Amino acid sequence: MATLTKTKKTTTKTSTPKTTAVKTVKAENVPAKKDAAKDLADLFEDGLKDLYWAEKNLLKNMPKMHKNASSPELKKSLEDHMKETENQIKRIEDCFKELGKKPQAAVCDAMKGLLEEGKGIMEETEMGAVRDAGIIAAAQKMEHYEIASYGTLAAFAKVLGYKQSLKLLLATLEEEKKCDE
């Protein structure tokens, strides 16, 4: 039996690849603010202030996420996390006590942005499974931020010899990791 093979003539057009101009930006030192951290202890305190703001504002916003969730499991998870967050706020206050400082919050730009994104996701989705998925995605991003922040502050506390703060921060870090799962 004979096999029939059809040959197709192809032409290859060659062109010069497009080149994208790379803009070179001159690196420069960023001047420190007047009240900038001068040492690791200052940086640790600044981190506590950020997390204090982040946790308090997350707690304020979780009821909205809870109300907009439709899944009973998601609602329960958010309820549990609200209780955990209240305890985490108390732990941060205890860290300030170890420093001999009054608990103070400083606007956390990262959490502020994540909360805005979460609000936007709820506005851009219909109630139901899709909104639930959006709430979970937004909450997970928040958890990842918290995991990074608590891990960093725990490392600082260890170096600085803040034993009580280290213990408290590691306890919260473990809770955040569990919540992320």
C-alpha positions in Angstrom: 0.0 0.0 0.0 1.3 3.4 -0.9 1.4 6.2 1.5 0.5 9.6 0.2 2.4 12.5 1.8 1.4 16.0 1.3 4.1 18.6 1.6 3.2 22.1 2.5 5.4 24.9 1.6 6.0 27.3 4.4 7.7 30.5 4.5 9.3 32.0 7.5 9.3 35.7 7.8 12.2 37.1 9.8 12.0 40.3 11.6 14.1 42.2 13.9 13.1 41.6 17.5 11.6 44.6 19.2 13.8 46.1 21.8 12.3 47.7 24.9 14.2 50.6 26.2 15.1 50.2 29.8 14.9 53.3 31.8 17.7 53.6 34.2 16.7 55.1 37.5 19.5 56.6 39.6 19.4 55.1 43.1 19.6 57.5 45.9 19.5 57.4 49.6 16.2 58.0 51.2 16.5 60.6 54.0 15.2 59.4 57.3 12.3 61.1 59.0 13.0 63.1 62.2 11.5 60.3 64.4 13.1 57.4 62.5 14.2 54.3 64.3 17.7 54.6 65.4 18.3 51.0 66.6 16.6 47.6 66.6 14.7 48.3 69.7 13.1 51.4 68.0 12.3 49.3 64.9 10.7 46.6 67.1 8.5 49.2 68.8 7.5 50.6 65.4 6.6 47.1 64.3 4.4 46.6 67.4 2.6 49.9 66.7 1.9 48.7 63.1 0.6 45.3 64.2 -1.5 46.9 67.0 -3.2 49.1 64.4 -3.5 46.2 61.9 -5.1 43.8 64.4 -7.5 46.4 65.8 -8.6 47.4 62.3 -8.9 43.8 61.2 -11.1 43.2 64.2 -13.3 46.2 63.2 -13.7 44.9 59.6 -14.2 41.1 60.3 -17.9 41.6 61.2 -18.5 43.0 57.7 -16.7 39.9 56.2 -18.8 37.7 58.4 -22.1 39.3 57.4 -21.1 39.0 53.7 -20.1 35.3 53.9 -22.7 32.7 53.0 -20.9 29.5 53.9 -21.6 28.4 57.5 -18.0 27.1 57.7 -16.6 30.4 56.6 -18.8 32.3 59.0 -17.7 30.0 61.9 -14.0 30.4 60.9 -14.4 34.2 60.9 -16.1 34.1 64.3 -13.3 32.0 65.7 -10.7 34.4 64.3 -12.4 37.4 65.8 -12.0 35.8 69.2 -8.4 35.0 68.5 -7.7 38.5 67.2 -9.0 39.9 70.5 -6.4 37.8 72.3 -3.7 38.8 69.9 -4.4 42.5 70.6 -3.9 41.7 74.3 -0.6 40.0 73.6 0.6 43.0 71.7 -0.4 45.2 74.7 1.6 42.9 76.9 4.7 43.3 74.6 4.4 47.1 75.1 4.3 46.4 78.9 7.6 44.6 78.7 9.1 47.6 77.0 7.6 49.9 79.7 5.6 51.7 77.1 1.9 52.5 76.7 0.3 50.6 73.8 0.2 52.8 70.8 -1.0 52.2 67.2 0.5 53.7 64.1 -1.3 53.4 60.8 -0.2 50.2 59.0 -0.2 51.0 55.3 0.0 47.3 54.4 -3.0 46.2 56.3 -4.9 49.4 55.3 -4.4 48.4 51.7 -5.4 44.8 52.3 -8.6 45.8 54.1 -9.4 48.1 51.2 -8.8 45.3 48.8 -11.1 43.0 50.8 -13.8 45.7 50.7 -13.4 46.0 47.0 -13.7 42.2 46.5 -17.0 42.2 48.4 -18.3 45.1 46.3 -17.3 43.4 43.1 -18.9 40.0 43.8 -22.4 38.7 44.2 -23.4 37.2 47.5 -22.7 33.4 47.5 -19.8 31.1 46.7 -17.9 33.6 44.5 -18.0 36.2 47.3 -17.0 33.6 49.8 -14.0 32.7 47.7 -13.1 36.4 47.5 -13.3 36.8 51.2 -11.1 33.8 51.8 -8.6 35.1 49.3 -8.5 38.5 51.0 -8.3 37.0 54.4 -5.4 34.7 53.4 -3.4 37.7 52.1 -4.0 39.4 55.5 -2.8 36.2 57.2 0.4 36.1 55.1 1.1 39.7 56.1 0.6 38.9 59.7 2.7 35.8 59.5 5.6 37.8 58.0 5.2 40.6 60.6 5.0 38.3 63.7 7.9 36.2 62.5 10.0 39.3 62.0 9.1 40.8 65.4 9.8 37.5 67.1 13.3 37.4 65.5 13.8 41.0 66.8 12.6 40.1 70.2 15.0 37.2 70.4 18.0 39.3 69.4 16.9 42.1 71.9 16.4 39.6 74.8 12.7 40.4 75.2 11.8 36.9 76.4 8.1 37.6 77.3 7.5 39.3 74.0 9.2 36.5 72.1 6.9 34.0 73.8 3.8 36.1 73.1 4.7 36.8 69.4 5.5 33.1 68.8 2.1 32.1 70.2 0.4 34.5 67.9 2.5 33.4 64.9 1.4 29.8 65.4 -2.3 30.9 65.5 -1.8 32.9 62.3 -0.2 29.9 60.6 -3.2 27.7 61.6 -5.7 30.3 60.4 -3.9 30.4 57.1 -4.4 26.7 56.6 
